C-alpha cells in the first residue's frame, strides 16, 4: 500500500542588504556617473562655450550700444525699437522671405523627383546616388567661386552657351532682377542633394505589398504615388520643410562669396545684414538685437509648422 503526499516548500527569502552593501553600491554608482561625466565633460564644455555663452552675451549686448572699443552704453529697448523702423531691415527681410518662399518648395519638389528617379534597381545606381550627394558636401566658398565663374557676364559658361544659341547674354549677378535667381539656383544645386537623400530613405520604407495591392487594383503610377506613397512621405516633408526653411532664413555664405549683398542690396539677406551691421559698422548691440529678432521668428516658424503637422496627423488618425 503506497501513499502519496505533497511536500510543502517554504518561500525563498533573500537576505536584506546590509548597510555596508548599500554604501558599496552607492559608491559604485557614483563612480560610474563620474566616469560618464568625465567622458562627456570636454565636449560639453566646448558646446556650452560656443553656444550658451555667446547667446547670453548677445542677449546682454542687444540692450546696449557698443562698438567693441569704447565702454558699452545701456540703451534698454532702443535697439529693438530701431529694428522695427529700420528700412534696411525691412528690405533684408523681404529678400529673405522671397528667397525662402521659392527655395523651400522648389527643394522639396526637386528632392521628391530625384529620389523617385533614383529609387529603382538599375545599373550603376550607386554611382548616380553618390553623384547627386556630392554638391551637398562642397564648401560654400567653393560653390560661390563656381557661381561667379559660371555666371560671369564676360567669360561665364552660361553666357557663352547663350551666345552659341544666338541669344543675348545677361548680366546675371550684376542685374538686380537676376541676382537672386542665380542665388536660388545655386542653392538648389547644393541643397537638393540633402532632400533627395532624405526622401530616398523614406521611399525605401514604403511597404511594397501596399504598392503591389494598388497595382493589382488598377492604380496607375501617378495614382500609386498620390494615394499610397505621398501619405507616407508627409512626416518627412514636415521635417524637410522646417530644416530647409531654417537654412533659407540663415542664408549668408553664398551671398558673401558671390554678390556681397549687391547689386544695390538686391541680394542682402537678414543674416548678411546682421554681419554687415556688427562687423562692418561695429554696431554690436544693434546687430545682436537683429539676431535675436531673427531667432524668435525662426522659433515661431518652427513651432507653427510642427503644430500644423501634428494636427494634420491627428485628423488623419480620426
C-alpha positions in Angstrom: 0.0 0.0 0.0 1.5 3.2 -1.1 0.6 6.7 0.0 1.1 9.9 -1.9 1.6 13.3 -0.3 2.6 16.8 -1.2 5.8 18.3 0.1 5.3 21.9 1.1 8.2 24.2 0.0 8.9 27.3 2.0 9.3 30.5 0.1 12.9 31.5 -0.6 13.7 34.6 1.3 16.7 36.7 0.3 18.7 38.3 3.0 18.2 42.1 3.1 21.3 44.0 2.1 23.4 45.2 4.9 24.4 48.9 5.3 27.9 48.1 4.1 26.5 46.6 0.8 24.2 49.7 0.3 27.2 52.0 0.8 29.3 50.0 -1.6 26.6 50.0 -4.2 26.1 53.7 -3.8 29.8 54.3 -4.2 29.9 52.2 -7.4 27.0 54.2 -8.9 28.7 57.5 -8.1 32.0 56.2 -9.7 30.1 55.2 -12.8 28.3 58.5 -13.0 31.6 60.4 -12.5 33.2 58.3 -15.2 30.4 59.1 -17.6 30.6 62.8 -16.9 34.3 62.7 -17.3 34.0 61.3 -20.8 31.4 63.9 -21.9 32.8 66.9 -20.0 35.3 68.1 -22.6 32.7 68.1 -25.4 30.1 69.6 -23.1 32.4 72.5 -22.2 33.1 73.2 -25.8 29.5 73.1 -26.8 28.4 75.3 -24.0 31.3 77.7 -24.6 30.4 78.0 -28.3 26.6 78.3 -27.9 25.4 79.1 -24.4 27.9 81.8 -23.5 27.7 83.7 -26.9 23.9 83.5 -26.7 23.8 85.1 -23.3 26.4 87.7 -24.2 24.5 88.6 -27.4 21.3 89.0 -25.4 23.0 91.4 -23.0 24.5 93.3 -25.9 21.1 93.7 -27.5 20.2 96.1 -24.8 23.5 98.1 -25.1 25.3 100.3 -27.6 28.8 99.1 -28.1 31.4 99.4 -30.9 33.9 96.9 -29.5 36.3 99.6 -28.2 34.6 102.2 -26.1 32.7 101.3 -22.9 29.2 99.8 -23.5 26.2 102.1 -23.0 22.9 100.7 -21.8 20.1 101.8 -24.1 17.3 99.5 -23.0 14.8 98.6 -25.7 16.0 101.3 -28.1 17.8 98.7 -30.4 14.6 96.7 -30.8 12.6 99.9 -31.4 15.1 100.9 -34.2 14.8 97.4 -35.6 11.1 97.9 -36.2 11.6 101.2 -38.1 14.8 100.3 -40.0 14.1 100.3 -43.7 17.2 98.3 -44.4 15.9 95.6 -42.1 12.6 95.5 -43.9 14.4 95.2 -47.3 16.6 92.4 -46.0 13.5 90.6 -44.5 11.7 91.0 -47.9 14.7 89.4 -49.7 14.9 86.6 -47.2 11.2 85.8 -47.4 11.2 85.8 -51.2 14.2 83.5 -51.2 12.6 81.2 -48.6 9.2 81.1 -50.4 10.9 80.0 -53.6 13.7 77.8 -52.3 11.8 75.6 -49.8 9.0 74.4 -52.1 11.5 74.0 -55.0 13.9 72.0 -52.9 11.1 69.7 -51.8 9.7 69.1 -55.3 13.2 68.6 -56.7 14.1 66.2 -53.9 11.0 64.1 -54.4 11.6 64.0 -58.1 15.2 62.9 -57.9 14.5 60.5 -55.1 11.7 58.8 -57.1 14.0 58.6 -60.1 16.8 57.0 -58.0 14.5 54.6 -56.1 14.9 51.8 -58.5 17.3 49.0 -59.2 19.3 49.9 -62.4 22.8 49.6 -63.4 25.3 51.9 -61.7 22.6 53.2 -59.3 25.2 53.6 -56.5 27.3 56.0 -58.7 24.2 58.0 -59.5 23.2 58.4 -55.9 26.7 59.4 -54.9 26.9 61.9 -57.7 23.7 63.5 -56.5 25.0 63.9 -53.0 28.4 65.4 -54.0 27.2 69.1 -54.2 25.9 68.9 -50.6 29.4 68.4 -49.2 31.0 71.1 -51.3 32.3 74.1 -49.5 30.1 77.2 -49.7 33.1 79.2 -50.7 33.9 76.8 -53.5 30.3 77.0 -54.6 30.5 80.8 -54.6 33.6 80.7 -56.7 31.9 78.3 -59.1 28.9 80.6 -59.2 30.9 83.6 -60.2 32.7 81.6 -62.8 29.5 80.1 -64.4 27.6 83.4 -64.4 30.3 85.9 -65.2 28.9 88.4 -67.7 32.1 88.4 -69.8 33.6 84.9 -69.5 30.9 82.8 -67.9 29.9 79.5 -69.3 26.2 80.3 -69.2 26.6 83.4 -71.3 28.8 81.5 -73.7 26.1 79.0 -74.2 23.6 81.8 -74.8 25.9 83.3 -77.5 26.1 79.9 -79.2 22.3 79.8 -79.2 22.3 83.3 -80.6 20.6 84.7 -77.5 21.6 87.9 -75.8 23.9 87.5 -72.8 22.7 88.5 -69.4 24.2 90.4 -66.5 23.2 87.7 -64.0 25.0 88.7 -60.8 25.2 92.3 -61.9 21.5 92.5 -62.6 19.1 93.3 -59.7 16.3 91.3 -61.2 18.5 88.2 -61.9 21.0 88.1 -59.0 18.6 86.5 -56.5 17.5 84.0 -59.2 21.2 82.9 -59.5 21.5 82.6 -55.7 18.3 80.4 -55.6 19.5 78.2 -58.5 22.9 77.6 -56.9 21.4 77.0 -53.5 19.1 74.3 -55.0 22.1 72.7 -56.7 23.7 72.3 -53.3 20.8 71.7 -51.0 18.6 69.5 -53.2 21.0 66.6 -52.5 20.0 66.7 -48.9 16.3 66.4 -49.6 17.0 63.7 -52.2 18.8 61.6 -49.7 16.1 62.1 -47.0 13.3 61.2 -49.4 15.2 58.3 -50.9 15.4 56.8 -47.4 11.7 57.4 -46.8 10.7 55.9 -50.2 12.6 52.7 -49.3 10.4 52.4 -46.2 7.1 52.4 -48.2 5.6 48.9 -47.9 6.0 47.0 -51.2 2.9 44.9 -50.5 0.7 48.0 -50.4 2.1 49.3 -53.7 1.5 45.8 -55.3 -2.0 45.8 -54.0 -2.7 49.2 -55.5 -1.2 48.0 -58.8 -3.5 44.9 -58.8 -6.5 47.2 -58.1 -5.6 49.0 -61.3 -3.9 52.1 -59.9 -1.5 53.8 -62.3 1.9 55.2 -61.4 0.6 58.7 -60.6 -2.3 57.2 -58.5 0.1 55.0 -56.6 2.3 58.0 -55.8 -0.6 60.2 -54.9 -2.6 57.9 -52.7 0.0 55.5 -51.4 3.5 56.9 -51.5 2.8 60.6 -50.7 0.9 60.0 -47.5 3.9 58.0 -46.3 6.2 61.0 -47.0 4.2 63.7 -45.2 6.1 63.4 -41.8 9.4 63.5 -43.7 8.1 66.5 -45.7 7.4 68.4 -42.5 10.9 67.8 -41.3 12.4 68.8 -44.6 10.3 71.9 -44.8 11.4 73.1 -41.3 15.0 72.3 -41.9 15.1 74.0 -45.3 13.2 77.0 -44.0 15.8 77.4 -41.3 18.6 77.0 -43.8 17.0 79.6 -46.1 16.5 82.1 -43.3 20.1 81.7 -42.3 21.5 82.2 -45.9 24.8 84.0 -45.7 27.9 82.2 -47.0 26.8 82.0 -50.7 25.8 85.7 -50.7 29.0 86.7 -49.1 31.1 84.6 -51.6 29.3 86.0 -54.7 27.4 89.3 -54.6 28.2 90.7 -51.1 24.6 91.7 -50.9 24.6 93.5 -54.2 23.9 94.8 -56.7 22.4 97.7 -54.8 21.5 95.4 -51.9 19.3 93.3 -54.1 20.5 90.0 -52.5 21.1 91.4 -49.0 19.5 88.8 -46.6 18.8 89.3 -43.0 21.8 87.3 -41.8 24.1 89.2 -44.2 22.7 92.4 -42.8 23.5 91.3 -39.3 27.1 90.6 -40.3 27.2 94.0 -42.1 25.9 95.9 -39.1 28.0 94.1 -36.5 31.4 93.6 -38.2 31.4 96.5 -40.8 29.6 99.2 -38.9 30.8 97.9 -35.5 27.3 98.3 -34.0 27.4 95.1 -32.0 24.4 95.9 -29.8 22.1 96.7 -32.7 23.4 93.6 -34.6 22.7 91.4 -31.6 19.1 92.8 -31.4 18.6 91.9 -35.1 20.0 88.4 -34.5 17.6 87.8 -31.6 14.7 89.1 -33.6 15.7 86.5 -36.3 15.9 83.8 -33.6 12.4 84.4 -32.3 11.0 84.5 -35.9 12.7 81.2 -36.7 11.5 79.6 -33.5 7.9 80.8 -34.2 8.1 79.3 -37.8 9.4 76.0 -36.4 6.6 75.8 -33.8 3.9 76.7 -36.2 5.0 74.1 -38.8 5.3 71.4 -36.1 1.9 72.1 -34.6 0.3 72.1 -38.1 1.9 68.8 -38.9 0.8 67.3 -35.6 -2.8 68.5 -36.1 -2.9 67.1 -39.7 -1.6 63.8 -38.4 -4.3 63.6 -35.7 -7.0 64.4 -38.2 -5.8 61.6 -40.4 -5.9 59.2 -37.5 -9.5 60.2 -36.7 
